[in-house]
Structure formats: C-alpha cells, structure tokens
Amino acid sequence: MTDPSVPARLELTGITKRYGDLVANDGVSLRVEPGEVHAVLGENGAGKSTLMKIVYGAVKPDAGEIRVDGVHAAIRSPQEARRLGLAMVFQHFSLFETLSVAENVWLGLDKSHTLAQVAQRIRETASTYGVEMDPERPVHTLGVGEMQRVEIIRALLTDPKLLILDEPTSVLTPQAVEKLFVTLRQIAAGGCSILYISHKLDEIRALCTACTVMRAGKVTAVCDPRQETNASLSRLMIGAEPPALEHHERAVGPVVLAVSDLRLPRGSPFGVDLENVSLAVHAGEVVGIAGVSGNGQRELLAALSGEDPRAAPEAILISGQPAGRLSPSRRRALGLHFVPAERLGRGAVPEIGLARNLLLTRHESVGLFGWLRTGALRQQAHGVIERFQVKASGPEATARSLSGGNLQKYIMGREIDAEPQLLIASQPTWGVDVGASAQIRAALLALRDRGCAVLVVSEELDELFEVCDRLHVMAGGQLSPSIARRDATRELVGQWMSGLWDEHAATRTEEAYVAA
C-alpha cells in the first residue's frame, strides 16, 4: 500500500512536448513511489524516450509540472537532474569513444574522487554483476553490450534516488540480465526508485511492480504487470497480440557464405583474436551466432563485412568467390548486405535524411557521372517507410529524428528491400517493440524463403530460437560447432557461452552438415 503521507519520488503532471506538428507527449501524468520499479511501456514512437529525456533535463517540456520528493523541480539540464539524485542510462549511448571507460565514468561524477578511485569503484561494481570490465580500456574497442554495461555502471556510481533505464537489457545475455535484476531489486529495496523502459514483456512482469502504458504520446493505462500476461500487456501496448511467426523446415540451397579456418590477430590491444573460425550459410537458411558481447563477434563481423580486409582471400568465400581481402563495396557487388549493431553513426548518418541514407548501401538512384535521381531516391525511401511501417515525417526526415526502434526498422528495411543474396545482421531487433520485432523477424524468414542466405548475430536467445535454422555460439574468439535449432536449449547454449562445448556432443559438426 502507498503511504499518502510520503510524497512520490517523482510526479509528472500534464507533460506536453511538441515537435512542429508532431505531439510526442500529450498531457502525460505519471507517479513513481520511493523504492518502486515502475515500467513505462509502449510501441516505438509512443513518446517514452522523449518523456524520460524531459525528466532528466535533456529536453524542455512545452507544458506540465515535475515534482521530485514532493518539491517542484524545473530541471533545465542533466547536471541539475543529477544534483536532484536522478540518473539515466540512454538507449543510444553517450560515451566518448576516444576516452577510456574510467575517463567516461569520471566525467559524469563530481570530482571528489580521483580517476584512480573511480577505476577501482568500476572494478568493484562490475564484480557485483559478475562481468569483466577493464577501466583502462578505450571505449571504441568495446562491443555494444560492453558499452551498455559501462553506461549502467556509470549511472549506479552516482548513488541515485531515481534511476532511469531505457532498454537496459537490449544487448545483454539472459545470465547477465538475471544478475542485473538481482542488483536492481537490491537498489529498489534500499529506497531508490527505478523507471524501466523496455519492450520485453517477460522482463517487465518479472521485475516491475507498476506499469504505465503509452500510445501515440498519451497515457492509456496504468496497471500492475505482475497481474498481467504477455498477451494482455501486448494488447494494452499495441492494441493487439503480435502475429505468430510461421517457421517451416525447408530444403536449403548451395553454400553462399563459407568461412574456413579464419584466423586473425586482434586489431587493437583490447580486441579478441579470431582462431580457427569456420562456418557455412546456405541459400534459404538462417544461421545464428549467440554469445556474450566481447567474445569476438565484433571482429568476426568486421572480417565478414569488409571493414577488416586482413583475412586470407580464400578464408571467406561469397558465392564461391574469394572475398577475404575485398572492400565492403566489392562484397556488396557479390550480393552481401550488412546491418551493423550501431544504428547512429554506422547504420545511418544522424543529420541527413532517410532518402539520402539509402546511398550508404544502395546505389540504384545514382545516374551517369554520379548525378542523383532525387525523385527516385525519395520514392525508394518512401517504399521502405511504407513497407516496414516506419513512423517518420517522410523521406526527408533526418535519421536522428526517429525513435530508436523506428530507425532500426528503416535500416533493416533498407537492406532487406535490396533483395540480397547474403544478409548479415547484427542485433536486428535491438530496442524494437514486440510488434515491430515480429515484423522484422517475419521479414527475415520471408527473405530466407526467397532463397537468401541469412546470418544473424544476436545476444537475444529468444530471437535466435525464433528465426534460426541452425545456431553457433562464440566464446573467446572461437566458434562452436553448429546445432540445429530444434536440438538447442537455453541451458546448452548457456554452457557453450563459457566455451564449454564438445565437438562430439553436437548433433552435427559443421563439416558433416556441409557434406550432407
């Protein structure tokens, strides 16, 4: 029971924010009690992230009132928010890539601690999670999962009264999520309130004690998620349950991607050596790679995409053509399209429009002598927006103006719409709501059924189990044998994430599968 004599930790009343004709938040009211883990649930573009940025002082509301511990608060900057005891972990990371982990964390703290003391506190906090974190490591050498852990630890070191987490587990493994939840429950038991934004309904029901549901910028429901089902929460969020995926077994075609004994020394002191990596992806199948971030996925994706062209030519074959030394553009000419995990900065240029962002990987609208057919480019972008139901003002909308989930849909749609022969996708549904996740996964299966070879690298086991025909696990720069999806279990994959696989225990080795 809520004690009416105790003021709410956070109370929002009538919060409104407009961007031109778009109303991101429309009279939103929200109450979070001390020690409460309160979920904010909504589909992509519902206004959740805008609301959290208003609370944290990163965005100024047009109307409404914010109270912290019963006192009116005009939060004009993140610095003021932190002084009030508010901390936030953003969905899009706010780290300086040229600085070390410790330096990034130290910048967000008061300077009462030395850099060496901050580094020691990072080690202690990381140990609480059961994860390794080197405070001296440059951020640009980290994978997305490791960056997310840095953001979470940086927020926790401020000893906040209210912790805002925007999609905090989107690239964490199930084991890391369980450890994070233990820590979050301990923090809440100590009186810290938590605002938890996530699209993962199981997580919300397992962790949160209250839930505010938003649709189209408005609050549409307030509930106790522990009393709800995934289906009822989905209906509250998107008005329906997402359609079930139809995953049919089918005969595969020839090998499109063949990786044989790929060995690459790390490109940086903090990287991972790739050792004896072998895999095959056939036309008409989806192959998944699971694993904890930082075990060589970044290095493998760079070698496959062409960002790192140091591999032996014959170590990577695309449709039988040696590709180990080819540039990304030469590999695209062989039918390879690639979706990186980092949306802004790699998947899309933040400050240019969606139409021109097509030019990163699509060149159909480039005419003679490099002239752009702008009308065709806009039409092409409009087609991707319509087909993948991207919420955007139009083809000229900048990539930065889209919510994270809608930008992810656009980038995935851009590459799927190209009808590639080989698609490599890293974290394809990172930060995407349940309806959009189902849509992207269905599009991947439809692409597979049209004969495309698909390789998915993801830290979401549920995603891999849902879309893949076969699975590998990456650990310590090595790749496990493949296992058929029907034979894989969460327990087995979890063991393999520690490198504990036995080649003879797999149902089939990669060589046996290729020979079959």
Secondary structure, DSSP 8 states (H G I E B T S, - for coil): ---TTS--SEEEEEEEEEETTEEEEEEEEEEE-TT-EEEEEE-TTSSHHHHHHHHTTSS--SEEEEEETTEE----SHHHHHHTTEEEE-SS----TTSBHHHHHHHTS-TTS-HHHHHHHHHHHHHHHT----TTSBGGGS-HHHHHHHHHHHHHTT--SEEEEESTTTT--HHHHHHHHHHHHHHHHTT-EEEEE-S-HHHHHHH-SEEEEEETTEEEEEE-GGG--HHHHHHHHHSS-------------SEEEEEEEEEE--SSTTS--EEEEEEEEETTEEEEEE--TTSSHHHHHHHHHTSSTTS-GGGEEETTEE-TT--HHHHHHTTEEEE-S-TBTTTB-TTSBHHHHGGGT--TTB-GGG-B-HHHHHHHHHHHHHHTT---S-TTSBGGGS-HHHHHHHHHHHHHTT--SEEEEESTTTT--HHHHHHHHHHHHHHHHTT-EEEEE-S-HHHHHHH-SEEEEEETTEE---EEGGG--HHHHHHHTTT---TTTSSS-HHHHHH-
